[in-house]
Amino acid sequence: MQPFELELVIEPQRWRQGRVAACRQALAAHGEPLRWAITAAEQRPEGQWLRLEAVLLV
């Protein structure tokens, strides 16, 4: 298990289609998420910026 932090920007059209799926997909690229949370969010011109904190199996 490993603590992990990730920042990502989700485009507006993708945000509406499935924000949870987008977060899980971004985390899965680094390992299997055991638990995760959005710890910060901000609207930016390019889309929704998020900071995720997770515990991953790698």
Secondary structure as GFF3:
##gff-version 3
##sequence-region A 1 58
A	DSSP	beta_strand	2	10	.	.	.	ID=ss1
A	DSSP	alpha_helix	12	28	.	.	.	ID=ss2
A	DSSP	beta_strand	32	44	.	.	.	ID=ss3
A	DSSP	beta_strand	47	57	.	.	.	ID=ss4
###
